[in-house]
């Protein structure tokens, strides 16, 4: 009988998971793995069949009460044999007592419901070329987010996420092949967004902003740095101004997921989320 075991992923495995995600059409960032692995190195599990990787899941812990599940994958030729669910169960065992979130593709949402997840909202990936040169509102300046005091940046990000995620944000803004911008007014932050290079359209996420005008200026400035000017943003439909902005910028929907949680939907500033950060780590 073949031997199946579940192990903690290595750094090389994280690169492999990026390849698997690309094969699924998720278009991960080229250097996302560096930020992912640094956030919670023991959170990435790989199922191995006679030593060969065949399944995966990530179960990242944030703070004391939240977790996010991603990278739930089984190699196509081996689906339906139980390897995926065994990997899932090993991952969920790492998050006891926590509210858990995920972004689920349509084909898996019924499975997630059976595991206790409920839809909170839907995300649509909007893609295309964004107009360049959209100016920020009066009194707002766009600056390199890496030059902003990190405590200021993390405090602003905390408004839009269930727990603080300092260990994620630091590599997310400093990894190679990405640009991070902050919108500043009177010494305080009113927006924050990150663009990273991908194999296809460059992804922008998060896009956090106090108003659609600030979000538009951030997206426009980031798009100007994209290699081919095509960008993609995962926009939550729970924020109608974010959907309207994506359409006004000329972007078109191409891919859908649903944000799902166990337990109560976390309390956060959803009106300021114009683009989620990632499908894998929230």
ZARO-42928 format. One record per atom (N, C-alpha, C): residue in three letters; z negated, y negated, x negated. Coordinates in steps of 0.02 Angstrom, whole numbers, padded with zeros to 5 digits, always signed. Each point is the difference from the previous one (the first is absolute). Layout:
ZARO-42928
ALAZYX ...
end
This chain:
ZARO-42928
UNK+00000+00060-00042 UNK+00000-00060+00042 UNK+00000-00062-00044 UNK+00037-00052+00020 UNK+00000-00062-00039 UNK-00069-00033+00003 UNK-00017-00036-00052 UNK-00064-00034-00005 UNK+00008-00074+00017 UNK-00039-00024+00049 UNK+00002-00071+00018 UNK-00067-00031-00015 UNK+00000-00055-00037 UNK-00061-00036-00016 UNK+00012-00075+00005 UNK-00054-00036+00013 UNK+00004-00072+00008 UNK-00039-00032-00057 UNK+00034-00044-00037 UNK-00030-00030-00059 UNK+00005-00076+00005 UNK-00042-00034-00039 UNK+00005-00072-00007 UNK+00063-00016-00040 UNK+00037-00050+00021 UNK+00062-00018-00032 UNK-00012-00031-00069 UNK+00047+00010-00044 UNK+00001-00034-00064 UNK+00040-00064+00007 UNK-00001-00041-00052 UNK+00040-00061+00000 UNK+00075+00017+00006 UNK+00021+00054-00032 UNK+00070+00021+00006 UNK+00016+00021+00071 UNK-00048+00032+00033 UNK+00011+00020+00069 UNK+00012-00060+00045 UNK-00033-00057-00014 UNK+00009-00059+00041 UNK+00073-00023-00003 UNK+00029+00004-00059 UNK+00072-00016-00007 UNK+00042+00047+00042 UNK-00017+00064-00001 UNK+00035+00050+00040 UNK-00006-00017+00075 UNK-00059-00020+00022 UNK-00009-00016+00070 UNK+00043-00059+00020 UNK+00010-00047-00046 UNK+00046-00055+00014 UNK+00071+00025+00011 UNK+00020+00050-00038 UNK+00067+00030+00009 UNK+00004+00035+00068 UNK-00053+00034+00019 UNK+00000+00033+00065 UNK+00005-00052+00056 UNK-00038-00054-00007 UNK+00001-00052+00051 UNK+00069-00032+00006 UNK+00033-00009-00056 UNK+00067-00028+00001 UNK+00048+00047+00037 UNK-00008+00065-00012 UNK+00043+00049+00034 UNK-00009-00001+00076 UNK-00059-00022+00022 UNK-00014-00005+00072 UNK+00027-00066+00030 UNK+00026-00044-00042 UNK+00026-00064+00024 UNK-00052-00055+00003 UNK-00057+00009-00035 UNK-00054-00049+00004 UNK+00011-00058-00048 UNK+00042+00008-00050 UNK+00017-00053-00048 UNK-00062-00029-00033 UNK-00040+00040-00036 UNK-00059-00027-00033 UNK+00018-00045-00058 UNK-00047-00041-00021 UNK+00011-00043-00058 UNK+00006+00040-00064 UNK+00038-00026-00048 UNK+00012+00036-00062 UNK-00064+00009-00042 UNK-00047-00046+00007 UNK-00062+00006-00039 UNK-00061+00003+00045 UNK+00009+00020+00062 UNK-00058+00006+00046 UNK-00052+00048-00026 UNK+00022+00054-00032 UNK-00046+00052-00021 UNK-00056-00025-00045 UNK+00015-00051-00041 UNK-00052-00027-00044 UNK-00058-00029+00040 UNK+00017-00037+00053 UNK-00052-00030+00042 UNK-00035+00054+00042 UNK+00039+00047+00026 UNK-00029+00052+00041 UNK-00052+00041-00039 UNK+00019+00022-00059 UNK-00043+00045-00039 UNK-00064-00037-00021 UNK+00007-00064-00017 UNK-00059-00038-00022 UNK-00050-00011+00056 UNK+00023-00001+00062 UNK-00044-00016+00057 UNK-00052+00054+00011 UNK+00019+00063-00005 UNK-00046+00056+00014 UNK+00031+00062-00030 UNK-00009+00012-00065 UNK+00037+00052-00035 UNK-00008+00070+00028 UNK-00057+00014+00033 UNK-00011+00067+00028 UNK+00025+00007+00071 UNK+00033-00052+00026 UNK+00020+00000+00070 UNK+00067+00035+00014 UNK+00035+00020-00052 UNK+00067+00028+00008 UNK-00003+00075-00013 UNK+00018+00038+00052 UNK-00004+00073-00004 UNK+00070+00030+00003 UNK+00009+00053-00038 UNK+00065+00035-00002 UNK-00012+00074+00013 UNK+00037+00029+00048 UNK-00002+00071+00012 UNK+00051+00035-00044 UNK-00021+00052-00035 UNK+00044+00034-00047 UNK+00007+00074+00021 UNK+00062+00021+00004 UNK+00017+00069+00016 UNK+00023+00034-00063 UNK-00041+00048-00024 UNK+00012+00031-00065 UNK+00012-00052-00055 UNK-00040-00054+00005 UNK+00003-00052-00051 UNK+00049-00055+00013 UNK+00046+00009+00047 UNK+00051-00050+00015 UNK-00024-00046+00056 UNK+00005-00066-00009 UNK-00022-00046+00053 UNK+00044+00004+00062 UNK-00032+00009+00058 UNK+00038+00008+00062 UNK-00025-00046+00056 UNK-00060-00028-00007 UNK-00028-00042+00054 UNK-00045-00053-00031 UNK-00015-00052+00040 UNK-00041-00054-00027 UNK-00033-00038+00057 UNK-00053-00037-00019 UNK-00031-00048+00045 UNK-00041-00048-00044 UNK-00006-00062+00021 UNK-00046-00047-00033 UNK-00053-00020+00051 UNK-00062-00005-00024 UNK-00057-00016+00044 UNK-00044-00049-00037 UNK+00020-00063+00003 UNK-00032-00052-00040 UNK-00061-00028+00035 UNK-00055-00005-00035 UNK-00061-00029+00027 UNK-00003-00075-00014 UNK-00016-00038+00052 UNK-00012-00071-00008 UNK-00070-00015+00026 UNK-00041-00032-00043 UNK-00068-00017+00021 UNK-00039+00062+00021 UNK-00047-00011+00046 UNK-00043+00055+00022 UNK+00022+00033+00064 UNK+00048-00032+00037 UNK+00013+00027+00066 UNK+00073+00008+00019 UNK+00047-00012-00046 UNK+00070+00003+00018 UNK+00038+00044-00050 UNK+00052+00032+00025 UNK+00045+00039-00043 UNK+00071-00006+00027 UNK+00048+00010-00044 UNK+00070-00003+00021 UNK+00036+00061-00026 UNK+00038+00032+00045 UNK+00036+00061-00016 UNK+00074-00014-00006 UNK+00031+00026-00052 UNK+00071-00008-00010 UNK+00029+00058-00039 UNK+00063-00006-00018 UNK+00034+00052-00040 UNK-00008+00069+00029 UNK-00003+00005+00067 UNK-00006+00066+00030 UNK+00070+00031+00003 UNK+00013+00045-00047 UNK+00067+00027-00009 UNK-00002+00074-00017 UNK+00049+00036+00024 UNK+00013+00068-00022 UNK+00074+00005-00017 UNK+00016+00034-00053 UNK+00070+00008-00019 UNK+00039+00030+00058 UNK+00059-00026+00016 UNK+00036+00020+00061 UNK+00009+00075+00008 UNK+00016+00036-00054 UNK+00013+00072+00006 UNK-00061+00041+00017 UNK-00060-00030-00007 UNK-00061+00038+00010 UNK-00041-00025+00060 UNK+00030-00042+00042 UNK-00036-00025+00058 UNK-00009+00055+00052 UNK-00053-00006+00039 UNK-00014+00049+00052 UNK-00036+00062-00024 UNK-00024+00000-00062 UNK-00034+00059-00026 UNK-00075-00012-00010 UNK-00024-00058+00020 UNK-00072-00013-00004 UNK-00024-00034-00063 UNK+00045-00011-00048 UNK-00023-00032-00062 UNK-00019-00073+00012 UNK+00038-00033+00043 UNK-00015-00071+00013 UNK-00067-00009+00034 UNK-00014+00040+00052 UNK-00063-00010+00037 UNK-00060+00019-00043 UNK+00008+00047-00045 UNK-00055+00017-00044 UNK-00014-00057-00049 UNK+00052-00032-00022 UNK-00008-00058-00044 UNK-00032-00058+00039 UNK+00023-00010+00061 UNK-00028-00052+00044 UNK-00075+00011+00009 UNK-00020+00061+00016 UNK-00070+00014+00013 UNK-00043-00012-00063 UNK+00027+00017-00058 UNK-00036-00013-00062 UNK-00008-00075-00010 UNK+00051-00038+00018 UNK-00004-00073-00007 UNK-00050-00030+00048 UNK+00003+00019+00063 UNK-00045-00029+00049 UNK-00073+00018-00015 UNK-00011+00056-00033 UNK-00068+00018-00019 UNK-00029-00049-00050 UNK+00042-00039-00031 UNK-00023-00051-00048 UNK-00022-00064+00035 UNK+00012-00007+00065 UNK-00014-00062+00036 UNK-00048+00010+00058 UNK-00053+00039-00007 UNK-00044+00012+00058 UNK-00036-00064+00020 UNK-00005-00010+00066 UNK-00038-00056+00026 UNK+00034-00067-00005 UNK+00061-00003-00025 UNK+00037-00063-00008 UNK+00051-00008+00056 UNK+00013-00062+00018 UNK+00061-00014+00039 UNK+00059+00008-00048 UNK+00051+00036+00023 UNK+00058+00014-00043 UNK+00062-00029+00032 UNK+00041-00033-00039 UNK+00063-00027+00023 UNK+00059+00034-00034 UNK+00058-00005+00032 UNK+00062+00024-00030 UNK+00058-00036+00034 UNK+00058+00002-00032 UNK+00062-00023+00030 UNK+00045+00060+00009 UNK+00008+00022+00062 UNK+00034+00063+00013 UNK+00072-00009+00023 UNK+00045+00040-00028 UNK+00069+00001+00023 UNK+00002+00033+00069 UNK+00050-00015+00041 UNK+00002+00027+00068 UNK-00005+00076+00004 UNK+00031+00036-00047 UNK+00000+00072+00004 UNK-00069+00031-00008 UNK-00047-00036-00029 UNK-00067+00027-00013 UNK-00054-00027+00046 UNK+00016-00047+00042 UNK-00053-00034+00038 UNK-00036+00046+00048 UNK+00034+00047+00031 UNK-00034+00048+00044 UNK-00049+00043-00039 UNK+00019+00020-00061 UNK-00046+00038-00042 UNK-00062-00040-00017 UNK+00010-00065-00014 UNK-00057-00042-00017 UNK-00046-00009+00061 UNK+00029-00006+00059 UNK-00041-00005+00060 UNK-00045+00061+00008 UNK+00028+00058-00014 UNK-00040+00061+00006 UNK-00058+00002-00050 UNK+00006-00040-00053 UNK-00053-00004-00050 UNK-00047-00059+00013 UNK+00007-00031+00059 UNK-00047-00053+00019 UNK+00022-00070-00014 UNK+00062-00010-00020 UNK+00026-00068-00013 UNK+00030-00028+00064 UNK-00007-00066+00008 UNK+00029-00035+00057 UNK+00039-00060-00024 UNK+00055-00015+00035 UNK+00043-00056-00020 UNK-00034-00066+00015 UNK-00001-00044-00050 UNK-00026-00068+00009 UNK+00056-00050+00008 UNK+00054+00010-00037 UNK+00060-00041+00008 UNK+00058+00035-00036 UNK+00060-00028+00007 UNK+00058+00027-00034 UNK+00024-00049-00053 UNK+00029+00027-00053 UNK+00031-00040-00053 UNK+00075+00012+00001 UNK+00039-00052-00006 UNK+00072+00007-00009 UNK+00019-00029-00068 UNK+00037+00039-00038 UNK+00024-00026-00064 UNK+00062-00042+00012 UNK-00006-00064-00017 UNK+00056-00046+00006 UNK+00031-00011-00069 UNK+00067+00006-00002 UNK+00035-00005-00064 UNK+00058-00050+00004 UNK+00018-00026-00059 UNK+00058-00043-00004 UNK-00009-00054-00052 UNK+00046-00047+00000 UNK-00002-00057-00047 UNK-00033-00059+00035 UNK-00049-00029-00034 UNK-00039-00056+00028 UNK+00028-00066-00026 UNK+00003-00051+00042 UNK+00021-00066-00025 UNK-00046-00024-00057 UNK+00031-00027-00051 UNK-00038-00024-00057 UNK-00013-00075+00007 UNK-00058-00022-00025 UNK-00014-00071-00001 UNK-00040-00026+00059 UNK-00031+00045+00039 UNK-00042-00024+00055 UNK-00063-00032-00030 UNK-00010-00063+00015 UNK-00056-00036-00029 UNK-00065+00015+00037 UNK-00056+00001-00036 UNK-00064+00009+00034 UNK-00019-00062+00039 UNK-00047+00006+00046 UNK-00023-00059+00038 UNK-00028-00054-00046 UNK-00003-00060+00025 UNK-00027-00056-00038 UNK-00071+00016-00024 UNK-00013-00014-00063 UNK-00066+00011-00028 UNK-00011+00070-00027 UNK+00048+00045+00009 UNK-00006+00069-00024 UNK+00043+00010-00062 UNK-00028+00030-00051 UNK+00035+00014-00063 UNK+00001+00076-00011 UNK+00057+00026-00022 UNK+00004+00071-00018 UNK-00011+00007-00075 UNK-00042+00048-00018 UNK-00017+00010-00070 UNK-00006+00074-00015 UNK+00005+00017-00064 UNK-00008+00069-00022 UNK-00070+00025+00020 UNK-00003+00053+00038 UNK-00065+00025+00024 UNK-00044+00023-00058 UNK+00031+00017-00056 UNK-00040+00023-00057 UNK-00038-00057-00032 UNK+00020-00062+00016 UNK-00036-00059-00028 UNK-00056-00023+00046 UNK-00006+00030+00058 UNK-00053-00019+00048 UNK-00064+00038-00019 UNK-00057-00032+00003 UNK-00063+00037-00012 UNK-00002+00064+00043 UNK-00014+00056-00034 UNK+00006+00063+00035 UNK-00048+00005+00059 UNK-00059-00029-00006 UNK-00048+00002+00055 UNK+00028-00037+00061 UNK+00037-00053-00011 UNK+00031-00036+00056 UNK+00052+00043+00034 UNK+00040+00035-00041 UNK+00053+00043+00027 UNK-00029+00058+00040 UNK-00050+00033-00027 UNK-00028+00058+00035 UNK-00036-00021+00064 UNK-00032-00058-00001 UNK-00033-00024+00061 UNK+00052-00015+00055 UNK+00057-00027-00019 UNK+00052-00014+00049 UNK+00029+00066+00027 UNK+00014+00047-00044 UNK+00028+00064+00021 UNK-00048+00037+00046 UNK-00065-00008-00010 UNK-00049+00036+00040 UNK+00005-00018+00074 UNK+00026-00059+00016 UNK+00008-00019+00070 UNK+00047+00048+00037 UNK+00046+00031-00037 UNK+00054+00037+00031 UNK-00005+00075-00011 UNK-00055+00024-00028 UNK-00007+00071-00015 UNK-00071+00021+00018 UNK-00010+00063+00022 UNK-00066+00020+00024 UNK-00057-00002-00052 UNK+00017+00006-00064 UNK-00050-00002-00053 UNK+00029-00040-00059 UNK-00043-00022-00046 UNK+00026-00030-00061 UNK+00037+00054-00040 UNK+00050-00021-00037 UNK+00040+00048-00039 UNK+00018-00030-00068 UNK-00050-00023-00035 UNK+00010-00033-00064 UNK+00036+00046-00050 UNK-00021+00064-00002 UNK+00030+00045-00049 UNK+00073+00014+00013 UNK+00022-00012+00061 UNK+00071+00006+00017 UNK+00038-00064-00016 UNK-00028-00057+00020 UNK+00037-00062-00007 UNK+00015-00018-00072 UNK-00047+00013-00045 UNK+00010-00019-00070 UNK+00065+00031-00028 UNK+00009+00066+00003 UNK+00063+00028-00025 UNK+00059-00015+00046 UNK-00012-00011+00065 UNK+00055-00013+00045 UNK+00037-00065-00018 UNK-00036-00050-00024 UNK+00032-00063-00017 UNK+00021-00004-00073 UNK-00024+00046-00043 UNK+00014-00005-00071 UNK+00047+00055-00026 UNK+00014+00051+00040 UNK+00044+00054-00023 UNK+00070-00029-00015 UNK+00037+00033-00043 UNK+00068-00025-00016 UNK+00046-00001+00060 UNK+00052-00040-00005 UNK+00055-00002+00048 UNK-00023-00023+00069 UNK-00042-00051+00001 UNK-00022-00029+00063 UNK-00019-00073-00010 UNK+00001-00036+00055 UNK-00019-00071+00000 UNK-00050-00011+00055 UNK-00054-00034-00015 UNK-00053-00015+00048 UNK-00008-00075+00006 UNK+00001-00026+00061 UNK-00007-00071+00013 UNK-00058-00014+00046 UNK-00034-00055-00013 UNK-00053-00024+00045 UNK+00021-00069+00025 UNK-00017-00014+00063 UNK+00010-00066+00030 UNK-00066-00036+00000 UNK-00002-00059-00030 UNK-00063-00036-00011 UNK+00003-00067+00035 UNK-00055-00017+00035 UNK-00008-00066+00030 UNK-00071-00024-00014 UNK-00007-00058-00030 UNK-00066-00030-00013 UNK-00046+00048-00036 UNK+00028+00038-00047 UNK-00040+00046-00040 UNK-00016+00066+00032 UNK+00019+00010+00063 UNK-00011+00063+00035 UNK+00064+00036+00014 UNK-00005+00065+00013 UNK+00060+00040+00014 UNK+00017-00002+00074 UNK+00065-00007+00013 UNK+00026+00004+00069 UNK+00055+00052+00005 UNK+00012+00038-00054 UNK+00051+00052+00001 UNK+00001+00039-00065 UNK+00025+00062+00005 UNK+00003+00044-00058 UNK+00052+00054+00015 UNK+00045+00012-00049 UNK+00052+00051+00010 UNK+00022+00027-00067 UNK+00024+00062+00001 UNK+00022+00034-00062 UNK+00067+00034+00012 UNK+00046-00009-00047 UNK+00064+00036+00001 UNK+00001+00048-00058 UNK+00024+00062+00014 UNK+00010+00048-00055 UNK+00069+00030+00004 UNK+00028+00014-00060 UNK+00065+00030-00005 UNK-00003+00072+00025 UNK+00053+00021+00036 UNK+00005+00068+00026 UNK+00070+00027-00016 UNK+00011+00062+00016 UNK+00066+00029-00013 UNK+00053-00029+00046 UNK-00022-00022+00059 UNK+00046-00032+00047 UNK-00024-00071+00010 UNK-00006-00025+00061 UNK-00022-00069+00011 UNK-00070-00011-00028 UNK-00010-00056-00034 UNK-00067-00017-00025 UNK-00048-00007+00058 UNK-00060+00025-00008 UNK-00050-00002+00053 UNK-00046-00059-00009 UNK-00018-00033+00055 UNK-00048-00054-00001 UNK-00061+00022+00041 UNK-00057+00004-00032 UNK-00061+00019+00034 UNK-00059-00003-00048 UNK-00056-00029+00019 UNK-00009-00028+00067 UNK+00035-00067+00008 UNK+00005-00022+00063 UNK+00015-00070+00016 UNK-00057-00023+00045 UNK-00047-00037-00029 UNK-00056-00027+00037 UNK+00008-00076+00001 UNK-00009-00030+00058 UNK+00010-00072+00004 UNK-00037-00029+00060 UNK-00019-00063-00008 UNK-00034-00034+00055 UNK+00047-00024+00054 UNK+00066+00000-00014 UNK+00049-00023+00050 UNK+00068+00029-00017 UNK+00045+00004+00049 UNK+00068+00024-00013 UNK+00036-00042-00053 UNK-00012-00066-00001 UNK+00034-00042-00049 UNK-00020+00019-00072 UNK-00063+00014-00010 UNK-00022+00021-00066 UNK+00031+00068-00017 UNK-00001+00046+00047 UNK+00030+00066-00012 UNK+00074-00006-00017 UNK+00036-00042+00036 UNK+00072-00009-00013 UNK+00012-00025-00070 UNK-00040-00049-00022 UNK+00009-00027-00068 UNK-00015+00053-00053 UNK-00052+00040+00011 UNK-00016+00053-00048 UNK+00056+00051-00005 UNK+00024+00023+00057 UNK+00053+00051+00001 UNK+00064-00028-00032 UNK+00017-00062+00015 UNK+00060-00031-00028 UNK-00005-00005-00077 UNK-00058-00023-00024 UNK-00009-00007-00072 UNK+00001+00067-00035 UNK-00030+00051+00030 UNK+00001+00066-00030 UNK+00070+00030+00001 UNK+00036-00010+00055 UNK+00068+00028+00004 UNK+00045-00029-00054 UNK-00013-00062-00020 UNK+00040-00031-00053 UNK-00008+00036-00067 UNK-00054+00039-00007 UNK-00011+00037-00063 UNK+00025+00072+00003 UNK+00021+00022+00060 UNK+00022+00069+00008 UNK+00067+00011-00035 UNK+00009+00057-00033 UNK+00062+00011-00039 UNK+00064-00009+00040 UNK+00001+00024+00063 UNK+00061-00006+00040 UNK-00010-00041+00063 UNK-00058-00033+00005 UNK-00018-00044+00056 UNK-00015+00038+00065 UNK+00013+00065+00004 UNK-00017+00038+00060 UNK-00074+00019-00003 UNK-00036-00011+00055 UNK-00071+00015+00002 UNK-00016+00040+00063 UNK-00059+00031+00000 UNK-00024+00037+00057 UNK-00073-00015+00010 UNK-00019-00011+00063 UNK-00070-00015+00018 UNK-00019+00044+00059 UNK-00058+00033-00005 UNK-00026+00040+00056 UNK-00042-00046+00044 UNK+00027-00017+00059 UNK-00028-00052+00043 UNK-00038+00032+00058 UNK-00064-00018+00010 UNK-00038+00029+00056 UNK+00016-00035+00066 UNK+00014+00040+00052 UNK+00018-00031+00064 UNK-00061-00029+00035 UNK-00060+00012-00025 UNK-00060-00029+00030 UNK-00003-00075-00014 UNK+00043-00025-00045 UNK+00004-00071-00016 UNK+00069-00025+00020 UNK+00011-00020+00063 UNK+00066-00021+00022 UNK+00032-00056-00042 UNK-00038-00050-00024 UNK+00032-00050-00044 UNK+00030+00030-00063 UNK-00030+00055-00025 UNK+00028+00033-00059 UNK+00067+00031+00016 UNK+00005+00031+00059 UNK+00064+00030+00021 UNK+00053-00054+00009 UNK-00019-00055+00033 UNK+00047-00055+00009 UNK+00023-00028-00066 UNK-00045-00006-00048 UNK+00019-00027-00065 UNK+00050+00046-00035 UNK-00012+00065+00001 UNK+00047+00047-00031 UNK+00069-00008+00030 UNK+00003-00007+00066 UNK+00065-00008+00033 UNK+00032-00067-00017 UNK-00041-00053-00003 UNK+00027-00066-00017 UNK+00026-00002-00072 UNK-00028+00041-00043 UNK+00023+00003-00070 UNK+00063+00042-00007 UNK+00023+00030+00055 UNK+00062+00038-00002 UNK-00009+00073-00020 UNK-00062+00025+00002 UNK-00013+00069-00018 UNK+00009+00045+00061 UNK+00017+00062-00012 UNK+00012+00048+00054 UNK-00043+00062-00010 UNK-00027+00030+00056 UNK-00043+00059-00006 UNK+00039+00061-00023 UNK-00033+00041-00042 UNK+00034+00059-00028 UNK-00043+00062-00001 UNK-00065-00007+00011 UNK-00046+00057-00012 UNK-00064-00015+00038 UNK-00029+00050+00032 UNK-00060-00011+00041 UNK-00057+00045-00022 UNK-00060-00028+00005 UNK-00062+00039-00008 UNK-00050-00025+00051 UNK-00054+00035+00007 UNK-00055-00022+00043 UNK-00064-00001-00040 UNK-00037-00056+00004 UNK-00067-00002-00030 UNK-00047+00037+00048 UNK-00034+00049-00027 UNK-00044+00042+00039 UNK-00068+00004-00033 UNK-00053+00005+00040 UNK-00068+00004-00026 UNK-00038+00054+00037 UNK-00049+00028-00035 UNK-00053+00038+00033 UNK-00054-00050+00019 UNK-00032+00009+00056 UNK-00053-00046+00020 UNK+00027-00067+00020 UNK-00044-00050+00000 UNK+00018-00067+00022 UNK+00048-00033-00049 UNK+00045-00041+00028 UNK+00045-00039-00043 UNK-00040-00051-00039 UNK+00006-00002-00066 UNK-00040-00047-00040 UNK+00012-00073+00020 UNK-00053-00039-00007 UNK+00004-00071+00016 UNK+00027-00038-00060 UNK+00057-00033+00008 UNK+00030-00040-00053 UNK+00047-00051+00030 UNK+00023-00047-00040 UNK+00042-00054+00023 UNK+00072+00024+00006 UNK+00017+00029+00056 UNK+00068+00028+00009 UNK+00052-00056+00007 UNK-00021-00058+00025 UNK+00048-00055+00010 UNK+00026-00027-00065 UNK-00034+00014-00055 UNK+00024-00023-00065 UNK+00039+00051-00039 UNK+00010+00061+00029 UNK+00038+00052-00035 UNK+00073-00003+00022 UNK+00042-00026-00044 UNK+00071-00004+00012 UNK+00038+00058-00032 UNK-00033+00038-00042 UNK+00029+00060-00030 UNK-00056+00041-00029 UNK+00000+00066+00014 UNK-00053+00042-00027 UNK+00014+00013-00074 UNK-00051+00024-00035 UNK+00005+00006-00072 UNK+00042+00061-00021 UNK-00019+00059+00025 UNK+00038+00060-00018 UNK-00013+00053+00053 UNK+00046+00048+00006 UNK-00010+00056+00045 UNK-00049+00050-00028 UNK-00008+00001-00066 UNK-00039+00052-00033 UNK-00074-00016-00003 UNK-00018-00063-00016 UNK-00070-00018-00010 UNK-00024-00054+00048 UNK+00040-00017+00050 UNK-00021-00048+00050 UNK+00021-00071-00016 
end
